[in-house]
Amino acid sequence: MRRLRALLGNLALSLVALGLVVLVLEAALRVLGFATESELATRRMVDATWTRLLDCYPSNPRGYFDIDLRLPESRTRYRAIAPHRFESIARRHPWAVLSEYNHLRFRDLPPQPRPPAVERIVLFGDSFTEGQGVKEPDTLARLLETKLNASGPGRYQVRNCGRRGLDFPELMPPFETSLQYEPDLLVYALVLNDAARPPEFQARQQYVNDWILDRENPVDDEDAFRRGPRSRLLALVQDRLTAWRVGRATTRWYLDMWSDANPGWPLTQGYLRQMDSELKARRARLLVVCWPLLVGLDSGYPFEPVHRTLAAFCGQAGIPYHDLLPAFRGRRPADLWVHPVDRHPNEVAQVIAAESLLPVVRGLLQPR
């Protein structure tokens, strides 16, 4: 009986000590600001004609978003975009970035005849190209145009023909539409989820994260607000377990997407060859530019084999190729995100991409 009491006493002391350790760790994580409360996923409002769109966020951690939907002037200016949803979104996603589109649903001016002696570049792609979550002056198109014209204003025009949410084959119709701008050079800013994916391959995505938008957290969770703040220590453990659970599957999914494991990879190669052929028929050129995913850049980027695969294909096809990965390698990914729940390239990343792309574009526009 005495031994049992001693054993129970030791167990109680161990539990008390463990509880104290947990409390100390929790306090330390809070003091350090580590593992902040889980954020709601992004929301958006778009009008019926797709001329104005607001990407809406639950917080403004970098102070970049200058639209606060709770302000009276913002309500007056933007409520008509989505009058039936405005209040519910503004309540918990008050910080926003505005995108405005022309009748072709591109974030730029409508097509106009090209002036004499002007060289026109079309940036084509998905949400990375469009500049999701980034103000229009900070997009890659506007930055590249400014840098190209630094030595000779007005000589170059850069048109933003990005359209969010599209992969192959859905990218082909807007590609055809973008040709209305009569480009001398079309820059296809490829993202690693752009490849064609037949249903049997796409079905694997339900088990992985795409490393771009937060798909784990809800967009609006009443229970989360009633529950109050999460434990920082619990959040840390959950985040690490989630990262371990999906990390290997996600990496494998991306690597397989650009290999014979994906029946859509040969189709993707065909689309790229078609784009190149159509541009050559118009006496224009195609440049394929590869964005890295903004994860692991400072700690063992896992998708480098995909970049090599794309470089090898473009080399064999005779298509100019530029890899943005070297310009981003070694940088802290979170510093490049639009928001913790939106890992699209922010205004800092757009500058890095523009500076890396500038000499390549200049070289391709030189007389051949």
C-alpha positions, 0 to 999 in steps of 0.5 A: 500500500505504501508503494502504491501511495508513493507511485501515485504521488510520483505520478501526481508530481509528474503531471503537475510538472508536465502541466507547468511545462505546458504553461511555461511553453504556452506563455513563451509562445505568446510572448514571442508572438508565435503561432498566432490565432488561426485566420479565416480563409479569404473571401471575394466579392465580384460584380455581375459583369466581372468588371470589379472584384474585391479580394477580402482578408480577415486581417492586415498584418503588413499594413498593405491593404488600404481598403477597409470595408467597415468605413462609411466611404468604403461602404458607399464605394464598394457595396454595389459590387455585391450588395447582398453579401457585403455586410457579411463579408465586411464584418470578418473580412474587412481588408480588401484589394480591388481589381478592375477588368476590361470587357475581355476580363483582363486586368488592363486596358482594352486592346488598341492598335499598336502605335508605331515604334512601340514594342508590346509585351503580353504577360499571360497566365493565371492568378500569379500573373493577374496579381491576386491580392496585389494593387494594380500599380504593384503587379508584375505587368506594371513594374516590368513596363516601368522598368523597360521604359526607364531609359526611353519612356513610351517605347514599351507597352506591357499588357496584363492578360492574367486570369485567375483560377485557370489551368490547361486546357482552360488557359487556351481560350484566354491565350487566343483572346490575348492575341488581340493585343498584337504582342511582339513577345508573349510571356507565359508566367507558368505556375506549378499547378498549371498542367492539364490534369485528367479527372483520375489525377485531379482526384488526388488533390483532395488529399493535399494542399496546393501551397497557394491558398489556405484550404484548411481553415473555414471562410467564416466560422461562428463556432470559432468565434464563440470558442475564443482564442486557441492555445498557441502550443496546441496550434503549433502541434496541430500545424506541425502534424498537418504539415507532416501529413500533407507535405509528402503527398503534396510534393509527390502530387506536384512532381508527378503532375509534370511527369508521365505519371500524369496523363495530362503532361503530354497534353500540356506539352502540346498546348505549349507547342501550340502557343509557340506555333501560333505566335511564330505565325504572327511573327511574335515570340513566346517566353515561358517563365516559371514561378516557384511556389513560395514554400521552402525557399530558405530550407530545401525547396522541394519542387526543383525537379519540376523546374528542371523538367520544364527547362529541358522540355522548353530547350528541346522545343526551342522555346525560350525559358526563364526560371525565377527560382534563383531570384527567390532562393534563400528568401523567407517565404512568409515575407513574400506572401500576400497574406498568411492564408494567401500565398500568392506573391505579394508586392515584394515578390512582384518586384523580385520577379520583374527585376529577374525578368527584365534583362531576359525580355530586353534580350528577346526584343533585340533585333534578330 
